[in-house]
Every structure is written in structure tokens, then in C-alpha cells.
């Protein structure tokens, strides 16, 4: 999965920044931003931040500062290039869940925006919750369980995004 994201980083960054994902235009981006804004955060942790669009948009909407983590060095480089103010770090989910990082804590919100791809998400959710303030919130936007066949591993081929040399990505 990690190598797929690195190989797809330039394509993914283009698709996100050009607004080429129909579901995002139809309302999922607005929904996650509304959920964040309702909490009036000052400090946001975006887990699986990709190219960093959510931190930039949340900062513009609420004035909050953010930290974004992602396992893809290429996506983090794109996030840092677009946003030199907030902090972005290359950190995979296993290392984050193990606590071997300097991400910090006291976040008002930790968010997973279509970023839960692992079979066992328990350790990841616990690690995120541990970094929240006492009144902090964990916000998750993900696929509805009824959107696919039965649970299990799948492969995303990114065919819906048209042009580009996409590498297939496994996800649970």
C-alpha cells in the first residue's frame, strides 16, 4: 500500500487539487470541513493527510493550525510545498500506533478523512484518541459499509480518475 501511494502521489495530488473526484465535489469535502468547523478547533491532527488539502482548508475556514501525517514521503513533500506554515511528517500507521513519533498531543480534533485502509484499526484509533485534549473529538469520514460487497481486502485501480499512470493499491 505504501509504495502504491508513493507511485501515485503526483496523480493523486493533481486529482485532489483539480477537484476531479465527483463524490468530493458532491459534498464529502464540505461535510468533513463542516464537522471540523463545528468544533472550533485551534489544533488539528490529520491522520493520512495525503497532499494536505484538509489542513489548508480547515485553517482557511477556522483559523486552526495543523499537523498532518502520512506514510507517503511524496505526498508529504507535496503538502509541505503547498503549505510551509503547518507541520507535515512522514509517518506510517504502525509507527503512529506504536507511539514512536514526535507528533505531539493536545489536539482538539484528530481526523481520518477516507484514510482507514487497514484490517485492524483499533490500535490506530486508540493512538489518535490518546493525542486529544480531554474534550477533543475523533472525526472519521469513510466509506459506508454497504458500498461494497462483503468485508475484506480489495484493490483500487483508480480507473475512475481517467488519465495517469496509476499503480493499483490494496485496501481493506
JOQUI-V154604 format. One record per helix or strand. SS is the DSSP state (H for helix, E for strand). FROM is the first residue (numbers start at 1). LEN is the number of residues. Records with the same first field share a line. If there is no record, write none. Layout:
SS = FROM-LEN ; FROM-LEN
This chain:
H = 2-16 ; 22-16 ; 53-10 ; 73-10 ; 93-6 ; 122-9 ; 145-3 ; 159-3
E = 43-5 ; 65-6 ; 87-4 ; 107-7 ; 132-10 ; 154-3 ; 169-3
